[in-house]
Amino acid sequence: MKKWLISFILCGLTLVACSNDKLVGEEDVLVSYYELVDMCNELFRYHAPMDEHYINEAYQHVADVQNLLEGKVTEHGLEQIIESIFDKEEEQLVYKGQYKRYIEESYYYGNDYNHRDEYYPTVRESILNPGLQIISSEELQVESKDENVLVTGEQVPVIFYDEEDRLNKMQFQRFGYPAVDYITISFSFVHKNGQYLMDDYHIEIVEG
């Protein structure tokens, strides 16, 4: 269902761009944004224990993440993503504290715990937040700044489910999702060899 939703958003960008007379290249930047945040969700899957740590079996080394995000990020952007999610134990990438705790206490490996409702709070203020994929393009601004192109959104509403839909509400609440969250983002892209590469990003949740 997630792949269908991402495809729907990406296909819809063309219509949105035409109807709003968006600047040349704006559609391409937004496509790059949506593709990037979708790909990054791969980095919090395939969990496996390693000594006292937890790893992603599919992306155990920097080169693995580099291959995943090739053509989507600059070297600095790659480093920023990796350092926000992983620590390095020699050449091995291991999950940072907050992600380790969630895996440890969740249904994956916990014996006495069932902390699945900590999933969304764990990834909420990170590039792993699934809400980044379903932000409406109408809520995002694209602007040029020096040699970069910025994709920004201020207190953007992200709707996960309808409070009146009891089934969806129950399923999302099991993983700690609110009905609506508000996210402030800034993604900086550079245009290189015909591609928009993410060079820097900031994600912020302002409570209240």
Salt bridges, closest charged atoms under 4 A:
GLU26 OE2 - LYS22 NZ 3.27
GLU35 OE1 - LYS72 NZ 2.29
ASP38 OD1 - LYS2 NZ 3.40
ASP38 OD2 - LYS3 NZ 3.32
GLU42 OE2 - ARG45 NH1 2.54
GLU52 OE2 - HIS53 NE2 3.33
ASP64 OD2 - HIS61 ND1 3.48
ASP87 OD1 - LYS96 NZ 2.92
GLU89 OE2 - HIS53 NE2 3.85
GLU105 OE1 - HIS115 ND1 3.01
GLU163 OE1 - LYS169 NZ 2.96
ASP181 OD2 - ARG124 NE 2.76
GLU204 OE1 - HIS202 NE2 3.56
GLU207 OE2 - ARG124 NH1 2.52
